């Protein structure tokens, strides 16, 4: 019958589960405890199995767990009846435990391989000497980690053991202090602090060699060691010292004003007392306006020493609306303060933009004439210096207020001036 087959299958499955929970006792003990388990279970089930009125055994669904309880508990009852100890709880070995076991095996194998050396008295003395130098390593570890922190703080530059800035020195000293405290077993408030100390120790040991190499390069090449930050700074310094402008104002150009092979971006005029003068027109010996910004390059940006942002120079405007590029110092505007005119007239300062403060080379320049060279009793209205006797009685030409050219007239007669250079007027000493 189908009901008998179903019963046998349930009984065999339950008995097998009970034997699995008794497997730690060995096959002989299991046979003694569960040798006739199937027959006992089948008989007990047959006695308890209900049959519906007018029905058959096929209508009954067997669940031996409800009849006898879980197989684990049934096995425990068999152990207790036989006076045997209960089974030890089974623990599942996780990935971390397996990794730790593998690490112990590797460490044991490494120890056995080096046992001939580590078992000698010389090795014991060496380890004792290393133990005495442990505080030195604490300082080195903290110094290396401080250098690494300064490397990240300063934008991935200057990973060296010799600090060149105050922030580097502060970070390195702080790292050394923390490392020494760790070595003394202090300043570790968290449970994972020992693991952090181990990780930093390994990192410091790995970084000692690169730090040593970078420091040697710094010492060999001076302040500008071969690092990313020093390379950028050196390139920028060389660029700014060789040419002031860019975007066409290259070294070797003939336009503009050049001094000792370096292009000049602005001019600063001082009086005889060394005080700065503003809005001063500058002409050359032929009466031509002196322009530091060449014609056609008025919309180029300029890099000026000691100023980070590039800027544009703008001219002064005369009363008739003409631009005067020879009026110094030139006005300067940052890139953010300039915009293109909608009328197509080029760059113009934005509405409300104010000129940038132009850095003067001196707050007060050296005086033109030292006070000790002046005569105490000299008439302040008379010019100083030797006078040419042959020049007495001659009338000197007045200095032109505008460049000599067509339409220029003398102040006394109103007659057009003759073309050609005009002799400079003698300037009396103040």
C-alpha positions as CSV (number, residue, x, y, z in Angstrom):
1,X,0.0,0.0,0.0
2,X,1.0,3.6,-0.6
3,X,0.4,4.4,3.1
4,X,2.9,1.8,4.2
5,X,5.6,3.1,1.8
6,X,5.0,6.6,3.0
7,X,5.3,5.5,6.6
8,X,8.6,3.6,6.0
9,X,10.1,6.6,4.2
10,X,9.2,9.0,7.0
11,X,10.6,6.6,9.6
12,X,13.9,6.0,7.7
13,X,14.4,9.7,7.3
14,X,13.8,10.5,10.9
15,X,16.0,7.7,12.1
16,X,18.8,8.9,9.8
17,X,18.6,12.4,11.2
18,X,18.9,11.0,14.7
19,X,22.0,9.0,13.8
20,X,23.6,12.2,12.3
21,X,23.3,13.9,15.7
22,X,24.9,10.8,17.3
23,X,27.8,10.6,14.8
24,X,30.4,12.1,17.2
25,X,30.0,9.0,19.4
26,X,31.5,6.7,16.8
27,X,29.8,4.0,14.7
28,X,29.8,1.3,17.4
29,X,28.0,3.4,19.9
30,X,25.6,4.6,17.3
31,X,24.7,1.0,16.4
32,X,24.1,0.2,20.1
33,X,21.8,3.2,20.6
34,X,20.0,3.3,17.3
35,X,20.3,-0.3,16.0
36,X,16.5,-1.0,16.0
37,X,15.4,2.6,15.8
38,X,13.4,2.2,12.6
39,X,11.3,-0.7,14.0
40,X,10.6,1.1,17.3
41,X,9.6,4.3,15.4
42,X,7.3,2.4,13.0
43,X,5.5,0.6,15.9
44,X,5.1,3.8,17.8
45,X,3.7,5.6,14.8
46,X,1.3,2.8,14.0
47,X,-0.1,2.9,17.5
48,X,-0.6,6.7,17.4
49,X,-1.7,7.2,13.8
50,X,-5.4,8.3,13.6
51,X,-7.7,7.2,10.9
52,X,-10.7,9.3,9.8
53,X,-14.1,7.6,9.9
54,X,-15.0,6.1,6.6
55,X,-11.5,7.0,5.3
56,X,-8.2,5.3,4.7
57,X,-4.6,5.7,5.9
58,X,-3.8,7.6,2.7
59,X,-5.7,10.6,4.1
60,X,-3.2,11.0,6.9
61,X,-0.1,13.2,6.5
62,X,2.7,12.0,8.7
63,X,4.8,14.5,10.6
64,X,7.2,12.6,12.9
65,X,8.6,15.8,14.3
66,X,5.2,16.5,15.8
67,X,5.0,12.9,17.2
68,X,8.6,12.5,18.6
69,X,9.9,16.0,18.5
70,X,13.0,17.3,16.6
71,X,15.6,14.7,15.8
72,X,18.3,16.6,17.7
73,X,16.2,16.4,20.9
74,X,15.4,12.7,20.3
75,X,19.2,12.0,20.0
76,X,19.8,13.9,23.2
77,X,17.3,11.8,25.0
78,X,19.1,8.6,23.8
79,X,22.4,10.0,25.1
80,X,20.9,10.8,28.4
81,X,19.2,7.4,28.7
82,X,22.6,5.7,28.0
83,X,24.5,8.0,30.4
84,X,26.6,9.6,27.6
85,X,27.6,13.3,27.5
86,X,25.8,15.7,25.3
87,X,27.3,16.7,21.9
88,X,29.5,19.8,22.0
89,X,28.0,22.8,20.1
90,X,29.2,23.0,16.6
91,X,30.7,26.4,15.6
92,X,31.1,27.5,12.0
93,X,34.6,28.7,11.1
94,X,34.3,32.1,9.4
95,X,36.5,33.7,6.9
96,X,38.4,35.7,9.5
97,X,39.1,32.6,11.6
98,X,40.4,30.7,8.5
99,X,42.6,33.6,7.6
100,X,44.0,33.7,11.1
101,X,44.7,30.0,11.0
102,X,46.5,30.4,7.7
103,X,48.5,33.2,9.1
104,X,49.6,31.2,12.1
105,X,50.7,28.4,9.8
106,X,52.8,30.8,7.7
107,X,54.3,32.3,10.8
108,X,55.1,28.9,12.2
109,X,56.7,27.9,9.0
110,X,58.7,31.1,8.9
111,X,59.9,30.6,12.4
112,X,61.0,27.0,11.7
113,X,62.9,28.2,8.6
114,X,64.9,30.9,10.6
115,X,65.2,28.8,13.7
116,X,69.0,28.0,13.1
117,X,69.7,31.7,13.2
118,X,67.3,32.9,15.8
119,X,68.3,30.3,18.3
120,X,71.9,31.6,18.5
121,X,73.2,33.8,21.3
122,X,74.3,36.4,18.8
123,X,70.7,36.8,17.7
124,X,69.5,37.2,21.3
125,X,72.1,40.1,21.8
126,X,70.9,41.7,18.5
127,X,67.3,41.6,19.6
128,X,68.3,43.1,23.0
129,X,70.1,46.0,21.2
130,X,67.1,46.6,19.0
131,X,64.9,46.8,22.1
132,X,67.0,49.5,23.5
133,X,66.7,51.5,20.3
134,X,62.9,51.2,20.3
135,X,62.3,54.9,21.4
136,X,64.4,56.1,18.4
137,X,62.1,54.1,16.1
138,X,59.1,55.7,17.8
139,X,60.4,59.2,16.9
140,X,61.3,58.1,13.3
141,X,57.9,56.6,12.8
142,X,56.1,59.8,13.9
143,X,58.5,62.0,11.9
144,X,57.8,60.0,8.7
145,X,54.0,60.1,9.3
146,X,54.2,63.8,9.9
147,X,56.1,64.3,6.7
148,X,53.4,62.3,4.9
149,X,50.7,64.4,6.5
150,X,52.5,67.6,5.3
151,X,52.8,66.1,1.9
152,X,49.0,65.8,1.6
153,X,48.2,69.1,3.3
154,X,50.6,71.0,1.0
155,X,49.0,69.7,-2.2
156,X,51.1,66.5,-2.9
157,X,54.4,68.3,-2.8
158,X,57.6,68.4,-0.7
159,X,57.7,64.9,0.8
160,X,61.0,65.4,2.6
161,X,62.4,64.8,6.1
162,X,63.9,68.3,6.5
163,X,61.0,70.8,6.9
164,X,61.2,74.0,4.9
165,X,58.0,75.6,6.2
166,X,56.4,76.1,9.6
167,X,53.4,73.9,8.9
168,X,55.7,71.0,8.0
169,X,57.7,71.4,11.2
170,X,54.5,71.5,13.3
171,X,53.1,68.3,11.7
172,X,56.3,66.4,12.0
173,X,56.8,67.3,15.7
174,X,53.2,66.4,16.4
175,X,53.6,63.1,14.7
176,X,56.7,62.3,16.7
177,X,54.9,63.1,20.0
178,X,51.9,60.9,19.2
179,X,54.2,58.1,18.0
180,X,56.2,58.2,21.3
181,X,53.0,58.1,23.3
182,X,51.8,55.1,21.3
183,X,55.1,53.3,22.0
184,X,54.6,53.9,25.7
185,X,51.1,52.4,25.5
186,X,49.2,55.7,25.9
187,X,46.8,57.7,23.8
188,X,45.0,54.6,22.6
189,X,41.4,55.0,23.8
190,X,39.7,52.7,21.4
191,X,39.8,48.9,21.1
192,X,41.1,49.1,17.5
193,X,43.9,51.5,18.5
194,X,46.5,48.7,18.6
195,X,45.6,47.7,15.0
196,X,46.0,51.3,14.0
197,X,49.4,51.5,15.6
198,X,50.4,48.3,13.7
199,X,49.2,49.7,10.4
200,X,51.1,53.0,10.9
201,X,54.2,51.2,11.9
202,X,54.1,49.1,8.7
203,X,53.4,52.3,6.6
204,X,56.3,54.2,8.2
205,X,58.7,51.3,7.5
206,X,57.7,51.3,3.9
207,X,58.0,55.0,3.5
208,X,61.4,55.4,5.1
209,X,63.3,54.7,1.9
210,X,61.3,57.1,-0.4
211,X,61.6,59.8,2.3
212,X,65.4,59.2,2.5
213,X,65.7,59.5,-1.3
214,X,63.7,62.7,-1.5
215,X,65.7,64.2,1.3
216,X,69.0,63.4,-0.4
217,X,67.7,65.1,-3.5
218,X,66.7,68.2,-1.5
219,X,70.2,68.4,0.1
220,X,72.0,67.8,-3.1
221,X,70.0,70.4,-5.1
222,X,69.4,72.9,-2.3
223,X,66.1,74.5,-1.6
224,X,64.6,73.7,-5.0
225,X,64.5,69.9,-4.8
226,X,63.1,67.9,-7.7
227,X,59.5,67.7,-6.5
228,X,56.2,68.5,-8.2
229,X,55.7,71.7,-6.2
230,X,59.2,73.0,-6.6
231,X,59.2,72.3,-10.3
232,X,56.0,74.4,-10.7
233,X,57.4,77.2,-8.6
234,X,60.6,77.2,-10.5
235,X,58.9,77.3,-13.8
236,X,56.6,80.1,-12.7
237,X,59.5,82.2,-11.3
238,X,61.5,81.8,-14.5
239,X,58.5,82.7,-16.6
240,X,57.8,85.8,-14.7
241,X,61.4,86.9,-14.4
242,X,62.1,86.5,-18.1
243,X,59.0,88.1,-19.6
244,X,56.4,90.2,-17.9
245,X,53.6,89.8,-20.5
246,X,52.3,86.8,-22.5
247,X,50.1,86.2,-25.4
248,X,52.4,87.6,-28.0
249,X,54.7,89.7,-25.7
250,X,57.5,87.2,-26.1
251,X,61.1,87.7,-25.2
252,X,63.0,89.3,-28.1
253,X,60.2,91.5,-29.3
254,X,61.1,95.1,-30.2
255,X,57.9,96.8,-29.1
256,X,57.3,98.2,-25.7
257,X,59.9,99.1,-23.1
258,X,62.8,96.7,-22.2
259,X,65.3,97.0,-19.4
260,X,68.3,94.6,-19.3
261,X,66.5,92.2,-21.7
262,X,63.3,92.1,-19.6
263,X,60.1,93.6,-20.7
264,X,58.6,96.4,-18.6
265,X,54.9,96.4,-17.9
266,X,54.5,99.8,-16.0
267,X,56.5,102.9,-15.1
268,X,56.7,104.6,-11.8
269,X,57.9,108.2,-11.5
270,X,59.3,109.9,-8.4
271,X,60.1,113.5,-7.8
272,X,63.4,114.9,-6.6
273,X,62.4,114.3,-2.9
274,X,61.7,110.6,-3.7
275,X,57.9,111.0,-3.4
276,X,55.8,109.0,-5.9
277,X,54.0,111.0,-8.7
278,X,50.8,109.9,-10.4
279,X,49.3,110.7,-13.8
280,X,52.7,111.6,-15.3
281,X,53.1,111.8,-19.1
282,X,56.4,110.3,-20.3
283,X,58.0,111.1,-23.7
284,X,61.3,110.0,-25.2
285,X,64.0,112.3,-26.5
286,X,62.2,112.8,-29.7
287,X,58.9,113.7,-28.2
288,X,57.3,110.4,-28.8
289,X,54.9,108.9,-26.2
290,X,56.6,106.1,-24.2
291,X,54.3,103.1,-24.2
292,X,55.0,99.9,-22.2
293,X,51.9,98.3,-23.8
294,X,52.7,98.0,-27.5
295,X,50.2,99.1,-30.1
296,X,47.9,96.3,-31.1
297,X,48.4,94.4,-27.9
298,X,46.2,96.4,-25.6
299,X,43.9,93.4,-24.9
300,X,46.6,91.1,-23.7
301,X,46.9,90.0,-20.1
302,X,50.0,90.6,-18.1
303,X,51.7,88.8,-15.3
304,X,53.3,91.1,-12.8
305,X,55.8,90.0,-10.1
306,X,54.2,89.6,-6.6
307,X,50.7,89.6,-8.1
308,X,48.9,86.2,-8.5
309,X,46.1,87.2,-10.8
310,X,46.8,88.3,-14.4
311,X,45.5,91.7,-15.2
312,X,44.8,94.2,-18.0
313,X,46.3,97.6,-18.3
314,X,44.0,100.5,-19.3
315,X,45.1,104.0,-20.5
316,X,44.2,107.4,-19.2
317,X,41.7,109.4,-21.2
318,X,42.4,113.0,-22.3
319,X,39.7,115.7,-22.2
320,X,39.1,115.2,-25.9
321,X,38.4,111.5,-25.3
322,X,41.7,110.2,-26.7
323,X,43.5,107.4,-25.0
324,X,46.8,108.3,-23.4
325,X,49.0,105.1,-23.0
326,X,52.0,107.2,-21.8
327,X,50.3,108.4,-18.6
328,X,51.9,106.4,-15.7
329,X,51.3,104.5,-13.6
330,X,48.9,102.6,-15.9
331,X,45.6,101.6,-14.4
332,X,45.2,97.8,-13.9
333,X,42.1,95.7,-13.9
334,X,41.8,92.0,-13.0
335,X,40.5,89.5,-15.6
336,X,37.2,89.2,-13.7
337,X,36.6,93.0,-14.0
338,X,36.9,93.1,-17.8
339,X,34.3,92.4,-20.5
340,X,33.9,92.9,-24.2
341,X,31.9,95.9,-25.3
342,X,28.7,95.1,-27.1
343,X,29.5,97.8,-29.6
344,X,32.5,95.9,-30.7
345,X,35.0,98.4,-29.3
346,X,37.0,95.7,-27.5
347,X,37.6,95.1,-23.8
348,X,36.2,97.5,-21.3
349,X,36.0,97.4,-17.5
350,X,32.7,96.2,-16.2
351,X,30.3,98.6,-14.6
352,X,31.4,99.5,-11.1
353,X,34.9,97.9,-11.5
354,X,37.7,99.8,-9.8
355,X,41.4,99.7,-10.7
356,X,43.5,97.3,-8.8
357,X,46.1,98.8,-6.5
358,X,49.4,99.0,-8.4
359,X,52.3,97.8,-6.3
360,X,55.0,100.5,-6.3
361,X,58.6,99.4,-6.2
362,X,59.4,101.9,-3.4
363,X,57.3,103.8,-0.9
364,X,59.9,106.5,-1.2
365,X,62.7,106.5,-3.7
366,X,66.3,107.8,-3.1
367,X,66.4,111.6,-3.4
368,X,68.0,113.0,-6.5
369,X,70.4,115.3,-4.6
370,X,71.8,114.5,-1.2
371,X,71.3,117.2,1.4
372,X,75.0,117.3,2.2
373,X,75.8,118.4,-1.3
374,X,73.8,121.6,-1.1
375,X,75.4,124.8,-0.1
376,X,74.2,126.2,3.2
377,X,74.1,129.8,2.0
378,X,73.1,129.3,-1.6
379,X,70.1,131.1,-3.0
380,X,67.3,128.6,-3.4
381,X,66.2,130.4,-6.6
382,X,69.6,130.0,-8.3
383,X,70.4,126.7,-10.1
384,X,73.1,124.6,-8.4
385,X,76.2,123.3,-10.1
386,X,78.8,125.0,-12.2
387,X,77.6,127.7,-14.7
388,X,79.0,128.1,-18.1
389,X,80.2,131.7,-18.5
390,X,79.6,131.5,-22.2
391,X,75.9,130.8,-21.5
392,X,75.4,134.1,-19.6
393,X,73.0,136.4,-21.4
394,X,71.5,133.6,-23.5
395,X,67.8,133.0,-23.3
396,X,67.0,129.3,-23.0
397,X,64.1,127.8,-24.9
398,X,61.1,126.9,-22.8
399,X,60.2,123.2,-22.4
400,X,57.3,122.2,-24.7
401,X,54.0,121.3,-23.0
402,X,53.1,119.1,-26.0
403,X,55.3,117.3,-28.5
404,X,56.6,119.6,-31.1
405,X,54.9,119.1,-34.4
406,X,52.5,120.7,-36.8
407,X,50.4,123.4,-35.2
408,X,52.6,123.8,-32.2
409,X,53.4,127.5,-31.2
410,X,55.8,129.2,-28.8
411,X,54.4,130.7,-25.7
412,X,56.0,134.2,-26.3
413,X,55.3,135.0,-30.0
414,X,52.6,132.5,-31.1
415,X,54.8,131.7,-34.2
416,X,54.8,128.1,-35.2
417,X,57.8,126.4,-33.8
418,X,60.4,125.1,-36.2
419,X,60.4,121.3,-36.6
420,X,63.1,119.4,-34.9
421,X,64.1,118.5,-31.4
422,X,63.9,121.1,-28.7
423,X,66.6,121.5,-26.1
424,X,65.6,120.5,-22.6
425,X,65.1,123.2,-20.1
426,X,67.5,123.4,-17.2
427,X,65.7,122.3,-14.0
428,X,66.6,124.2,-10.8
429,X,67.4,122.1,-7.8
430,X,64.7,122.3,-5.1
